[in-house]
Amino acid sequence: MYFPVAGVEVSVWVPPAVAFSISLFTSMAGVSGAFLILPFQMSVLGFNGPAVSATNHLFNVVATPAAVWRYSREGRMVWPLIWIIFGGALPGVLIGVLLRITYLSRPGSFQLFVGAVLFYLGGKLAMDLIRRENGHNAQKIAEEQFQKAISRQNRGTGKCTLPKAVIQRFDSLRLVYEFCSQKTDLSVPRLMLLSLAVGAIGGIYGIGGGAFIAPFLVTFFGIPIYIAAGAALMGTFATSLAAVVFFQLLAPLYPHIAVAPDWALGLLFGLGGMAGMYCGARLQKFMPAGVIKAILALCLLLTASLQMAAA
């Protein structure tokens, strides 16, 4: 099948198959998989230019709602956390889209940027794993208690209610919630500033910010991965939706380059990602957090090396 905006020809089954295989495990860590799909489009399909970022955002818009619905159904969505992330990330996405079109439109410079970002993410995930091995904190205790609840549910003959997040305070300064008897106290201004920076980087890269938000939530804010995953994916959906609109509206202003998404290619990737993310969200509670993040960190560092070499 030929995709005119991307200027590539590929079998119709390849995009959904690739997206499913990637999103199946990345969605467990709150990442849509767009950070790996983008290098695939650029390096394997040969799709470059701003439109590849727009197409990647379209993938997020189609794919993430399935995982978000699953996490919400299980009571692991802290909605005030999502509103804070979206409030900071939305203006950041607009800044990122403008930078992508004006200063990072050439493939070479963009691949260097991609490689640097992925190295940073891989390092952060590796640091998180090391910190988890050096001591027991509230985050680790909550994750362990959640895993014990899953084990009791699997062993029991009757229905067992899984722990859910309970909001205790939410205002302009603090967000406090309890999960598995462990209280998390977050600074709203600090999280909003982080979301602004993440939104800008996500707008440039074309990933919606989930691959950046999830490691930060887990590493710097001490949020359990079983809570962070749903919030990061919801943030990815909202910011990617805004990015697709921004790219589409700005396209007429830049007639000399492809800016708007390739809708057919993005939808194919999105359908595969939708199935993969739903399965990943369903399986996540059965997977140890350390295993998920170790695999993800390895993929980030490997992909970063390939991008830096290609540039």
N, C-alpha and C positions, 0 to 999 in steps of 0.2 A: 504494500500500500504506500502511495506517495503522499507526503505531507508538505504542502506548498509553502507554508510559513517557515517551517524548519528547513525546507529544502533537502529532505532526506527521504529515502525509501527503505522500509523495513516491514517484515511480516507482521500482520495485525495482532498475532498472539504474543509477540515479544514484549511490548511495553507492559501489558498487564501481568505477564509471568514474572518479569523482573521486579515490578513494583510489589507483587505479592510476596515474593521470597525475601525482599528487603524489609518490608513493613511488618512482616510477621513477628520478627524479634525486636526491631527497633521501637515499635509501639509499646512494648513492655516497659521501656525506659522513658516513655513520654516523648519520643521522637518519631516523627512521621516516616522518616526514611528519605526525605527529600534531599538531605545532604549527601546521600550516595547516588540518588537518581540523577542529580545535576551533573556530576562527573561522568556518569554513564552517557547522558545525552551529549555532552561535550566531546568526550574522548572516543566513545564507541560509535555513536550516531553521527558525530561531526556537526552538531547543532550548536552554534555559537551566537554571540550577540545578546542584546538586552532581552529579546523575545524568549530566550531559554529560561531566564529568571521568571518571566511572566508565566510561562508554561509550567514551571515547577510550582509556582504559587497556585495555579489552577489545579494541579494534582492534589495539593493540600486541601483545597476547598471541597473537592469531591470525596477524598479518602477519609479525612479525619472524623466526620460526624459519626461514623459507625463505632469507632473506639470511644468517643466521648459519650455516646449513648450507653455503651456497656459499662463504663466506669461510673456514670451517673446512676444507673440502675442498681449498682452495688453499693451506693452510698459513699463513694470515695471522691466526690467532687466538692471542693471547698469554694463555693461560688464567689464570696467576697475576694478571695485570692485571685480569681480569674478577672474580676472587674478591675482590680488594681493593675494587673499585668496589661490588660487591654488599654486602660486609660493612659499608661505610659508608652506602650508600644505603638499605638496608632499614629501619633505624630512622628515617631521615629521611622516608621515604615515609609511615610511620604518623603522624608529626608533621604532615606536609603534608595528609593526608586529614582529620585532626581540625580543622586550621585552615580547610580548605575548607568543611567542614560547619558550623562554628560561627561563623566571622567573615567568610568570603568567600562566603556563599551568595547574596547579591543580585547580579544581573547587572551593575549599574552599576559597583560597586566591583571586581568581578572583571575586567571589561573594562579598567579602568584598570591593574590589576595585570598583565594579559596584555600590554597595550601597552608598559608599562615594561620587562617582561622581554624582549620581542622587540626593543625598541630596544637594550637592552644586548647581546643576542646578535649583532644585526647589526653593532654597533660593534666587538665583539670579532673577528668574522670579517673586517671591513674592516681592522682593525689587523694581523691575521695576514697579509693580502695585502700590506700595506705593508712589513711586516718581511721578508717573503720577497723583496721587490724590493731591499732595502737590503744584502743580503749573502748569502753562501753558508754555511749551517750544516749540521750533521750531518743534520738533518731533510730539508733540501732536497736534499742529496747523495744520501741514501737513496732519495728519491722519483725523482730523475733516473736513478739506477742501475736502479731497478725498471722505469722506462719503457724504458730501453735493453734490458733483458732481454726485455720484451714485444716490442720491435721485432725483436730477433734471433730470437725464436720465430716471429714472423709471416713473416720472410724465409727462415727455414731450411726445409729439406725434411724433416728428421728431428724427433724429439721433443726439446724443450728444457725442462729442469726449471727452474721459476721459483724465485727466492729465497724462503726461508722464515725465520720468526723462530726464533731459538735462545736458550733460556733459559740464562744463565750463573750467576746468583745469585738466590735468592729466600728471604728470611727476614723477620723482623718489622720490620726497618729499611730494607732496600734490595731493589729489584727491578732486575736488570741483564739485558738481552737484546741480541742482535745481529741486525740486519736489513740486508741489502745491504752488509755489511762495516762498518756504522756501529753503534757501541755506544750504547745508551740506559740511563742510570742514574737510577732514580726513587726518591724518598723515599716509603716505604710510609705512615708516619703522615700526611704532608702530603696524599697522594692520598686517604687514607681520610677525612680531615676535609673535603676538597672534596666527596667523594661524599656525605657526610652532608648538607651544605648543598644539593647538587644534588638529592638524594632528596626533601628537604622541598619545594623549589620544584616539582619534577616531580610530587609528590603533589598539590599545590595545583592546578597547571595542568592535569594530566591527560595528560602526555606521556611519563611514565616516566623523564625525565631525559636521554635521548639527545641532544636538541637543546642541552642545557647541557654535558653531558660531552664531546661531540665537540669543540666549540670550545676548551674548556679543555685537553683532552689535546694538541691540536695547537698552541695558542698558548702555554700556560704550561709544558707539559712537553716540548715538542719532539718529540712522537711523529708519525711519518709518517702521512699520511691513509690510506695503504693498510693500516696496522696499526690505527689509531684507529677506523676505521669498524666493523670487526667487533666490537671490544671495546665500543664505545658501544651498538651494537644489541643485543648480548647483555645488557648492563646494563639497557637499556630493557625487554627481555623479562622479566627477573627482577624488576625493581622494579614493573613494571606488573602482573605476576601477583600480587604481594603486595598491590598497591593494589586490584585487583578483589576479592580476598578480604576486605580491610579494609572496603571500601565495602559489600559484601554483608552482612557480619556486623554492621555498624553500622546498617544500614537499619532494623531493627525499633525501634531506640532513637530514631529521628526520623520518626515516622509522619506528621508534618505536611508533610514535603517529600520529593520524589523523590531518593533517595540511591543505590539500586542501579542498575547499568547497564541500558540497554535492550538486551537480548541480541540481538534480531533485527537491530536497526540496527547494533550493534557487529560482529556477524558478517558482515554485508554489506560494511561498510567493510573489515573484516579480510581477506575473500577477495580483494577488489580490491587491497589493499595487499600481500598475499602474492605475487600475480603480479608486481606492480610492483617489489617489493623483490628478488625473485629475478632479474628481468631487470636491475635496477640493479646488484646485486652482481656479476652476470656481466659487465656492460659496464664496471664501474668501472676495471678495470686498463688500459683503453684510453683513459681520459679524463685530461687534465692536471689536477692537483690545483687549480691556480689557477682554472681555468674553473669547476669544480664549486663552489668556495667563493665565487666572485664572484656567480654566479647565486643561490646560497643567501643570501648577505648582502643582495642586492637584495630577495629575497622576504621576508626577515625585516623589513627596514625598511619595506617597503610594507605588509605586514600589520599591523605595529605602528601605523602611521599610521591605518589604517582602524579599528583597535580603539579607539584613543584618541579618534577622531572620533565613533565610535558611542556611547562612554560619556558 
